[in-house]
Amino acid sequence: MFANFPKVLVCLVSASTPIAAMNFEFAPLGKSSKVEIYLSTAFGGGTIKGAFPKVGGEIDFWVENLDSSQGKVLLDARSLHFGHYKVAGDAHSMEWLDSGTFPEISFELNGLKNGRWDGKRLLAIAEGTLKIKNRSYPLAMPLTLRYLRNERRKRDGVRGDLLILTGETSISRSKLGINPNSMLDAVTDALTVKVSLLGGSNRVRPFLPSALFGPR
């Protein structure tokens, strides 16, 4: 009856010992991630969808101390494309992204706040700084995180874990300096941003993160 006692003891000791942050990179799996932009038209109530097709950057994910999680999401402003040809052209103009002058858009994560477990999902607020057109803005986005232990090999043959982050928020483009003269513009001020990010680690966590091993 005590045959499995050593294994149980190892698990209990491991669970009580804090594990260093797991580093997840987005670039190696960048085509599996996307950031989508939704523009609402002022007339007719239509929606125009755009997307950044590839995502770079990384995140240091601390399960035991979510507030210490840090990282950066990197986007190439020049890669943003829309299905509507007129919007696709305007998006890269000086009044909008001015992507020729400012090719990089970044979000620097300063911590995951108010984390709570909902089954196997972790719900949290990603707080950080959005940098666009060489200007910085505070941003908080609700996220849902899922941790897939030892699942990276199925994606690209590398042994490691996967971290999936999804979320949605609304941003005022005038506050970001994106075509602020909106009176004559056919697009409303609020932009909807949806993110779906997939990060891969280069090592496997000893056990899956959960409420049991999370913040006390």
C-alpha positions as CSV (number, residue, x, y, z in Angstrom):
1,M,0.0,0.0,0.0
2,F,3.0,2.3,0.4
3,A,4.5,1.5,-3.0
4,N,3.6,4.9,-4.4
5,F,4.5,6.9,-1.3
6,P,7.9,8.1,-2.7
7,K,6.2,9.5,-5.8
8,V,3.6,11.2,-3.8
9,L,6.2,12.7,-1.5
10,V,8.1,14.1,-4.5
11,C,5.0,15.7,-5.9
12,L,4.2,17.3,-2.6
13,V,7.7,18.7,-2.2
14,S,7.6,20.0,-5.8
15,A,4.3,21.6,-5.3
16,S,5.5,23.5,-2.2
17,T,8.6,24.7,-4.0
18,P,8.1,27.8,-6.1
19,I,9.0,27.3,-9.8
20,A,10.8,30.0,-11.7
21,A,9.0,31.8,-14.4
22,M,8.3,29.9,-17.6
23,N,9.4,31.8,-20.7
24,F,7.2,31.6,-23.7
25,E,8.1,33.0,-27.1
26,F,5.6,34.0,-29.7
27,A,7.8,34.3,-32.8
28,P,8.5,30.6,-33.3
29,L,4.8,29.9,-33.5
30,G,4.0,33.4,-34.8
31,K,1.7,32.3,-37.6
32,S,-0.5,30.6,-35.0
33,S,-1.1,33.9,-33.3
34,K,-3.1,36.9,-34.5
35,V,-4.3,40.3,-33.5
36,E,-7.5,41.5,-35.2
37,I,-8.9,45.0,-35.5
38,Y,-12.6,45.7,-36.0
39,L,-13.7,49.1,-37.2
40,S,-17.4,50.1,-37.0
41,T,-18.7,52.4,-39.7
42,A,-20.7,55.4,-38.7
43,F,-23.3,54.8,-41.4
44,G,-25.1,51.5,-41.8
45,G,-23.7,49.8,-38.8
46,G,-21.2,47.7,-40.8
47,T,-17.9,46.3,-39.5
48,I,-14.6,46.2,-41.2
49,K,-12.1,43.6,-40.1
50,G,-8.3,43.9,-40.2
51,A,-5.5,41.7,-38.9
52,F,-1.8,41.5,-38.1
53,P,-0.9,38.0,-39.5
54,K,2.1,37.4,-37.3
55,V,3.1,38.1,-33.7
56,G,6.5,38.3,-32.0
57,G,7.7,38.9,-28.5
58,E,7.7,36.8,-25.3
59,I,6.2,36.5,-21.8
60,D,7.7,35.3,-18.5
61,F,4.7,33.7,-16.9
62,W,4.8,33.3,-13.1
63,V,2.0,31.0,-11.9
64,E,2.9,31.5,-8.2
65,N,3.1,35.3,-8.5
66,L,1.0,36.5,-11.5
67,D,1.8,40.2,-10.7
68,S,5.4,39.5,-11.6
69,S,4.6,38.2,-15.1
70,Q,6.2,40.4,-17.7
71,G,6.7,40.4,-21.4
72,K,6.3,42.1,-24.7
73,V,4.1,41.6,-27.7
74,L,5.5,42.9,-31.0
75,L,3.6,43.7,-34.2
76,D,4.8,44.9,-37.6
77,A,2.5,47.9,-38.4
78,R,3.3,47.5,-42.1
79,S,1.7,44.0,-42.1
80,L,-1.8,45.2,-41.0
81,H,-4.3,44.4,-43.8
82,F,-8.0,44.9,-44.3
83,G,-10.4,43.3,-46.7
84,H,-11.7,46.7,-47.7
85,Y,-9.2,48.3,-50.2
86,K,-9.8,51.9,-49.2
87,V,-9.3,51.2,-45.5
88,A,-6.3,49.1,-46.3
89,G,-4.6,52.1,-47.9
90,D,-5.7,54.6,-45.3
91,A,-4.5,52.4,-42.4
92,H,-0.9,53.0,-43.3
93,S,-1.2,56.8,-44.1
94,M,0.3,59.5,-41.9
95,E,-3.1,60.2,-40.3
96,W,-3.5,56.6,-39.2
97,L,-0.5,54.3,-38.4
98,D,2.1,56.1,-40.4
99,S,3.7,52.6,-40.7
100,G,6.5,53.6,-43.0
101,T,7.9,55.9,-40.2
102,F,6.8,53.8,-37.2
103,P,6.9,50.2,-38.3
104,E,6.7,48.7,-34.8
105,I,3.7,48.5,-32.4
106,S,4.3,46.9,-29.0
107,F,2.6,46.1,-25.8
108,E,4.7,45.8,-22.7
109,L,3.1,43.6,-20.0
110,N,3.7,44.8,-16.5
111,G,1.7,42.1,-14.7
112,L,-1.4,39.9,-14.6
113,K,-3.9,41.3,-12.1
114,N,-6.9,39.9,-10.4
115,G,-6.2,36.4,-11.5
116,R,-8.7,33.6,-10.7
117,W,-9.1,30.1,-11.9
118,D,-12.2,28.9,-13.8
119,G,-11.7,25.2,-14.1
120,K,-8.6,24.8,-16.3
121,R,-8.7,28.4,-17.4
122,L,-7.0,31.4,-15.7
123,L,-8.8,34.7,-16.0
124,A,-6.8,37.8,-15.4
125,I,-6.3,41.5,-16.5
126,A,-3.1,42.1,-18.5
127,E,-1.9,45.6,-17.5
128,G,0.8,47.3,-19.4
129,T,1.9,50.0,-21.9
130,L,0.9,50.2,-25.6
131,K,3.4,51.9,-27.8
132,I,2.2,53.1,-31.2
133,K,3.6,55.9,-33.4
134,N,6.4,56.4,-30.8
135,R,3.8,57.3,-28.1
136,S,3.0,55.3,-25.0
137,Y,-0.5,54.7,-23.5
138,P,-1.6,52.6,-20.5
139,L,-3.8,49.6,-21.4
140,A,-5.6,46.9,-19.4
141,M,-7.1,44.0,-21.3
142,P,-9.1,41.0,-19.8
143,L,-7.4,37.7,-20.8
144,T,-8.2,34.1,-20.7
145,L,-5.1,31.9,-20.4
146,R,-4.8,28.1,-20.9
147,Y,-1.7,26.1,-20.1
148,L,-0.9,23.0,-22.2
149,R,1.9,21.0,-20.6
150,N,4.3,19.2,-22.9
151,E,2.2,20.0,-26.0
152,R,4.6,22.1,-28.0
153,R,6.1,19.1,-29.8
154,K,2.9,18.6,-31.7
155,R,3.3,22.1,-33.2
156,D,6.9,22.3,-34.3
157,G,8.7,19.3,-32.9
158,V,10.3,21.2,-30.0
159,R,9.9,19.7,-26.4
160,G,8.1,22.3,-24.3
161,D,4.8,23.7,-23.1
162,L,2.2,25.9,-24.8
163,L,0.5,29.0,-23.4
164,I,-2.7,30.3,-25.1
165,L,-3.8,33.8,-24.4
166,T,-7.1,35.2,-25.7
167,G,-8.8,38.5,-25.0
168,E,-10.8,41.5,-26.3
169,T,-10.9,45.2,-25.5
170,S,-12.1,48.5,-26.9
171,I,-9.6,51.4,-27.7
172,S,-10.3,55.0,-28.7
173,R,-8.3,55.7,-31.8
174,S,-8.4,59.4,-31.3
175,K,-6.7,59.0,-27.9
176,L,-4.0,57.0,-29.8
177,G,-3.5,59.8,-32.3
178,I,-5.0,57.7,-35.1
179,N,-6.9,60.0,-37.4
180,P,-8.3,62.0,-34.5
181,N,-10.3,64.4,-36.8
182,S,-13.2,62.0,-36.9
183,M,-16.1,64.4,-37.7
184,L,-15.9,63.7,-41.4
185,D,-14.7,60.2,-41.0
186,A,-16.9,57.2,-41.8
187,V,-15.4,55.1,-39.1
188,T,-16.4,55.4,-35.4
189,D,-13.8,56.3,-32.8
190,A,-13.9,53.0,-30.9
191,L,-11.7,50.2,-32.2
192,T,-12.3,46.6,-31.0
193,V,-9.1,44.6,-30.6
194,K,-9.1,40.9,-30.3
195,V,-6.0,38.9,-29.5
196,S,-5.2,35.2,-29.8
197,L,-1.6,34.4,-28.9
198,L,0.2,31.1,-28.8
199,G,3.6,31.0,-27.0
200,G,6.0,28.1,-26.7
201,S,8.5,27.3,-24.0
202,N,11.8,25.4,-24.3
203,R,11.2,23.2,-21.3
204,V,8.4,21.3,-19.6
205,R,6.9,22.4,-16.3
206,P,7.0,19.6,-13.6
207,F,3.2,19.8,-13.2
208,L,0.3,21.7,-14.6
209,P,-0.4,25.1,-13.0
210,S,-3.8,25.3,-11.2
211,A,-5.5,26.9,-8.3
212,L,-3.9,24.3,-6.1
213,F,-0.4,25.5,-6.9
214,G,-1.2,29.1,-7.7
215,P,-1.0,32.2,-5.5
216,R,-1.8,31.7,-1.8
